[in-house]
Amino acid sequence: MENFAQKVVVISGATRGIGKAIAESFLKAEAYVVGIYAGNTAAARQFELDYSRFSSQFELVQCDVSVADEVQQLFTKLELKFDSIDILINNAGIRRDSVLALMASEDWNRVIDINLSGTYLMCKQAVLLMMKKRYGRIINITSPVAHLGFVGQANYAASKAGQIALTKTLAKEIAKKKITVNCVSPGFIATDFINDLSPEQVSSYKKMVPMRRFGKPAEIAESVLFLASDRAAYITGAVLEISGGL
Protein backbone atom coordinates (compact mmCIF):
# COMPACT_ATOMS: atom_id res chain seq x y z
CA MET A 1 0.00 0.00 0.00
CA GLU A 2 1.11 3.54 -0.73
CA ASN A 3 2.12 5.62 2.27
CA PHE A 4 0.63 9.10 2.52
CA ALA A 5 2.04 10.13 5.89
CA GLN A 6 2.23 13.93 6.21
CA LYS A 7 -0.24 14.36 3.33
CA VAL A 8 -3.47 16.33 3.80
CA VAL A 9 -6.36 14.88 1.81
CA VAL A 10 -9.69 16.66 1.36
CA ILE A 11 -12.58 14.42 0.29
CA SER A 12 -16.09 15.65 -0.46
CA GLY A 13 -18.95 13.25 0.10
CA ALA A 14 -16.66 11.40 2.47
CA THR A 15 -19.04 9.75 4.91
CA ARG A 16 -20.85 7.27 2.66
CA GLY A 17 -20.34 4.94 -0.28
CA ILE A 18 -17.35 5.50 -2.53
CA GLY A 19 -16.23 8.55 -0.56
CA LYS A 20 -16.14 6.56 2.66
CA ALA A 21 -14.10 3.80 1.02
CA ILE A 22 -11.64 6.38 -0.31
CA ALA A 23 -11.35 7.99 3.12
CA GLU A 24 -10.73 4.61 4.74
CA SER A 25 -7.96 3.80 2.27
CA PHE A 26 -6.20 7.11 2.89
CA LEU A 27 -6.51 6.67 6.66
CA LYS A 28 -4.92 3.23 6.42
CA ALA A 29 -2.16 4.81 4.33
CA GLU A 30 -1.49 7.25 7.20
CA ALA A 31 -2.82 10.41 5.55
CA TYR A 32 -4.67 13.15 7.39
CA VAL A 33 -8.21 13.22 6.01
CA VAL A 34 -10.56 16.19 5.98
CA GLY A 35 -13.94 14.64 5.21
CA ILE A 36 -16.63 16.94 3.82
CA TYR A 37 -20.32 16.14 4.18
CA ALA A 38 -23.37 18.19 3.21
CA GLY A 39 -25.89 17.53 5.94
CA ASN A 40 -26.29 13.86 6.80
CA THR A 41 -25.22 14.07 10.43
CA ALA A 42 -26.21 10.46 11.09
CA ALA A 43 -23.73 9.26 8.45
CA ALA A 44 -21.09 11.58 9.90
CA ARG A 45 -21.58 10.17 13.38
CA GLN A 46 -21.40 6.63 12.01
CA PHE A 47 -18.17 7.48 10.20
CA GLU A 48 -16.66 8.73 13.47
CA LEU A 49 -17.67 5.50 15.19
CA ASP A 50 -16.44 3.25 12.39
CA TYR A 51 -13.02 4.91 12.28
CA SER A 52 -12.54 5.90 15.89
CA ARG A 53 -9.18 4.13 15.85
CA PHE A 54 -8.02 6.80 13.38
CA SER A 55 -9.50 9.69 15.37
CA SER A 56 -6.19 11.61 15.38
CA GLN A 57 -5.99 11.39 11.58
CA PHE A 58 -9.26 12.91 10.45
CA GLU A 59 -11.83 15.60 10.94
CA LEU A 60 -15.29 15.95 9.44
CA VAL A 61 -16.53 19.33 8.21
CA GLN A 62 -20.04 20.20 7.10
CA CYS A 63 -20.05 22.18 3.86
CA ASP A 64 -22.35 22.51 0.86
CA VAL A 65 -19.87 22.37 -2.02
CA SER A 66 -22.31 24.21 -4.30
CA VAL A 67 -22.21 27.37 -2.14
CA ALA A 68 -19.21 29.55 -2.95
CA ASP A 69 -19.08 31.27 0.46
CA GLU A 70 -19.10 27.97 2.34
CA VAL A 71 -16.33 26.53 0.16
CA GLN A 72 -14.21 29.66 0.57
CA GLN A 73 -14.66 29.58 4.33
CA LEU A 74 -13.67 25.92 4.36
CA PHE A 75 -10.43 26.57 2.52
CA THR A 76 -9.63 29.64 4.60
CA LYS A 77 -9.75 27.40 7.67
CA LEU A 78 -7.67 24.73 5.93
CA GLU A 79 -5.03 27.28 4.99
CA LEU A 80 -4.80 28.55 8.56
CA LYS A 81 -4.42 25.01 9.90
CA PHE A 82 -2.23 23.35 7.24
CA ASP A 83 -0.96 26.23 5.06
CA SER A 84 -1.66 24.05 2.01
CA ILE A 85 -3.28 20.74 1.07
CA ASP A 86 -1.87 17.88 -0.98
CA ILE A 87 -4.82 15.99 -2.43
CA LEU A 88 -8.41 16.87 -3.31
CA ILE A 89 -11.02 14.25 -4.14
CA ASN A 90 -14.25 15.69 -5.57
CA ASN A 91 -16.65 12.86 -4.84
CA ALA A 92 -19.83 14.69 -3.75
CA GLY A 93 -22.68 14.00 -6.12
CA ILE A 94 -26.42 13.52 -6.34
CA ARG A 95 -28.99 12.11 -8.77
CA ARG A 96 -32.48 13.43 -9.42
CA ASP A 97 -33.73 11.29 -12.29
CA SER A 98 -36.52 12.11 -14.68
CA VAL A 99 -37.01 12.12 -18.43
CA LEU A 100 -35.97 15.53 -19.69
CA ALA A 101 -39.42 16.63 -20.89
CA LEU A 102 -40.79 16.17 -17.36
CA MET A 103 -37.69 17.22 -15.42
CA ALA A 104 -38.27 20.02 -12.93
CA SER A 105 -35.94 22.99 -13.32
CA GLU A 106 -34.97 22.68 -9.66
CA ASP A 107 -33.83 19.08 -10.23
CA TRP A 108 -31.73 20.09 -13.23
CA ASN A 109 -30.16 23.00 -11.34
CA ARG A 110 -29.47 21.11 -8.13
CA VAL A 111 -27.63 18.27 -9.87
CA ILE A 112 -25.55 20.71 -11.92
CA ASP A 113 -24.89 22.87 -8.86
CA ILE A 114 -23.53 20.04 -6.71
CA ASN A 115 -21.91 17.74 -9.25
CA LEU A 116 -20.36 20.31 -11.59
CA SER A 117 -20.34 23.71 -9.91
CA GLY A 118 -19.24 22.05 -6.67
CA THR A 119 -16.27 20.53 -8.49
CA TYR A 120 -15.40 23.95 -9.94
CA LEU A 121 -15.59 25.71 -6.58
CA MET A 122 -13.54 23.07 -4.75
CA CYS A 123 -10.91 22.91 -7.50
CA LYS A 124 -10.58 26.69 -7.63
CA GLN A 125 -9.82 27.01 -3.93
CA ALA A 126 -7.60 23.92 -3.83
CA VAL A 127 -5.45 25.10 -6.74
CA LEU A 128 -4.76 28.40 -4.99
CA LEU A 129 -3.38 26.50 -1.99
CA MET A 130 -1.53 23.85 -3.98
CA MET A 131 0.29 26.45 -6.05
CA LYS A 132 1.96 27.74 -2.88
CA LYS A 133 4.19 24.67 -2.79
CA ARG A 134 3.91 23.68 -6.45
CA TYR A 135 2.46 20.26 -5.74
CA GLY A 136 -0.96 18.68 -5.74
CA ARG A 137 -3.28 15.93 -6.86
CA ILE A 138 -6.89 16.56 -7.84
CA ILE A 139 -9.15 13.61 -8.64
CA ASN A 140 -12.72 14.14 -9.78
CA ILE A 141 -15.19 11.27 -9.54
CA THR A 142 -17.21 11.23 -12.75
CA SER A 143 -19.25 8.50 -14.50
CA PRO A 144 -19.46 6.54 -17.77
CA VAL A 145 -22.92 8.10 -18.10
CA ALA A 146 -21.03 11.19 -19.29
CA HIS A 147 -20.50 9.51 -22.65
CA LEU A 148 -23.07 6.70 -22.62
CA GLY A 149 -26.19 8.60 -21.61
CA PHE A 150 -28.93 6.94 -19.58
CA VAL A 151 -32.66 7.47 -19.91
CA GLY A 152 -33.83 9.82 -17.16
CA GLN A 153 -30.35 11.14 -16.38
CA ALA A 154 -29.86 14.13 -18.68
CA ASN A 155 -28.92 16.33 -15.73
CA TYR A 156 -26.56 13.77 -14.21
CA ALA A 157 -24.93 12.94 -17.56
CA ALA A 158 -24.44 16.62 -18.37
CA SER A 159 -22.85 17.28 -14.98
CA LYS A 160 -20.47 14.34 -15.36
CA ALA A 161 -19.50 15.27 -18.92
CA GLY A 162 -18.84 18.77 -17.63
CA GLN A 163 -16.54 17.37 -14.94
CA ILE A 164 -14.45 15.63 -17.59
CA ALA A 165 -14.17 18.80 -19.68
CA LEU A 166 -13.24 20.80 -16.59
CA THR A 167 -10.63 18.19 -15.64
CA LYS A 168 -8.93 18.18 -19.04
CA THR A 169 -8.85 21.97 -19.20
CA LEU A 170 -7.59 22.50 -15.66
CA ALA A 171 -4.94 19.81 -16.15
CA LYS A 172 -3.44 21.87 -18.99
CA GLU A 173 -3.64 25.11 -17.05
CA ILE A 174 -1.67 23.92 -14.02
CA ALA A 175 0.58 21.13 -15.32
CA LYS A 176 3.65 23.36 -14.99
CA LYS A 177 2.89 23.77 -11.29
CA LYS A 178 3.33 20.01 -10.76
CA ILE A 179 -0.36 19.65 -9.97
CA THR A 180 -2.14 16.80 -11.72
CA VAL A 181 -5.87 16.66 -12.39
CA ASN A 182 -7.57 13.40 -13.33
CA CYS A 183 -10.93 11.65 -13.29
CA VAL A 184 -11.94 8.27 -11.98
CA SER A 185 -15.11 7.07 -13.69
CA PRO A 186 -16.88 4.31 -11.73
CA GLY A 187 -19.59 2.26 -13.39
CA PHE A 188 -22.26 0.57 -11.30
CA ILE A 189 -20.89 0.35 -7.76
CA ALA A 190 -22.68 -1.39 -4.90
CA THR A 191 -23.47 1.58 -2.65
CA ASP A 192 -26.59 3.26 -1.32
CA PHE A 193 -26.33 5.65 -4.28
CA ILE A 194 -28.16 3.03 -6.35
CA ASN A 195 -30.41 1.70 -3.61
CA ASP A 196 -33.46 3.21 -5.31
CA LEU A 197 -33.11 0.85 -8.27
CA SER A 198 -35.78 -1.82 -8.54
CA PRO A 199 -34.74 -5.51 -8.59
CA GLU A 200 -35.62 -5.53 -12.28
CA GLN A 201 -33.33 -2.56 -12.93
CA VAL A 202 -30.50 -4.16 -10.96
CA SER A 203 -30.82 -7.35 -13.00
CA SER A 204 -30.96 -5.39 -16.25
CA TYR A 205 -27.95 -3.24 -15.41
CA LYS A 206 -25.86 -6.22 -14.34
CA LYS A 207 -26.54 -7.79 -17.74
CA MET A 208 -25.13 -4.64 -19.34
CA VAL A 209 -21.82 -5.12 -17.53
CA PRO A 210 -19.56 -7.66 -19.27
CA MET A 211 -18.26 -8.83 -15.87
CA ARG A 212 -21.88 -9.41 -14.79
CA ARG A 213 -21.48 -7.76 -11.41
CA PHE A 214 -21.42 -4.35 -9.76
CA GLY A 215 -18.10 -3.00 -8.55
CA LYS A 216 -17.02 -2.59 -4.94
CA PRO A 217 -16.24 0.80 -3.37
CA ALA A 218 -12.79 -0.46 -2.38
CA GLU A 219 -11.99 -1.10 -6.04
CA ILE A 220 -12.56 2.58 -6.76
CA ALA A 221 -10.53 3.64 -3.74
CA GLU A 222 -7.49 1.71 -4.95
CA SER A 223 -7.48 3.58 -8.26
CA VAL A 224 -7.82 6.91 -6.48
CA LEU A 225 -4.83 6.15 -4.28
CA PHE A 226 -2.78 5.28 -7.35
CA LEU A 227 -3.59 8.56 -9.09
CA ALA A 228 -2.82 10.44 -5.87
CA SER A 229 0.58 8.77 -5.53
CA ASP A 230 3.97 9.76 -6.88
CA ARG A 231 3.77 6.77 -9.23
CA ALA A 232 1.17 8.72 -11.22
CA ALA A 233 3.21 11.92 -11.47
CA TYR A 234 3.13 11.91 -15.29
CA ILE A 235 -0.60 11.21 -15.56
CA THR A 236 -2.81 14.27 -15.93
CA GLY A 237 -5.98 15.08 -17.84
CA ALA A 238 -6.85 11.38 -17.90
CA VAL A 239 -10.10 9.54 -17.27
CA LEU A 240 -9.69 6.14 -15.64
CA GLU A 241 -12.86 4.15 -16.24
CA ILE A 242 -13.61 1.37 -13.75
CA SER A 243 -16.82 -0.17 -14.98
CA GLY A 244 -16.32 -3.87 -15.55
CA GLY A 245 -16.20 -3.23 -19.28
CA LEU A 246 -19.47 -1.26 -19.48
C-alpha angles and dihedrals in degrees: 000000000000116000117228099176111156091018121123113215123191115199124183118208087022104153102066143037118340093359092055091050090050091049091050092052093051091047090053088049089056098250124144107245126205104195117201122204130175105217114313098119092172091060090046092053090048090051090053090051095045093051101032089127087067094045093128091054103056147040130191121222127189112226136148102225091203093064112083096205093052092049092048091050090049093054093043088059092045091052092051092050103038105012088223141008129232107205135025123192114191101201103140111117144146139197127216104174127201137130107271097245090059098034114125115233090234091057092050092048097045094052092047091045095054103031100039110015089042090056090050094049094047093045092049094055094040093052091054090057096040093053089063090074098021095240137100150128123219119185121183119199108223133159142240085241085079089076103017101050121211127217109259095018105089091127094046093045092049092050092050094046087050090053090056093049090048091049095051093047096046091046089061093045097055105026091108089058090062091247116133125204121196142156131231111203113199120194120205106340124184101246136118087266088084098034091111092066116110119238087253091054092047091052092046094048093048088055088055091058112081090215089054095225141081118252127251123243090236090060089060092045092056092056091048091053090051093052090046092052131089088249087073096050093122095047116094135143090024132136115214108199116204105181110124089256096308 
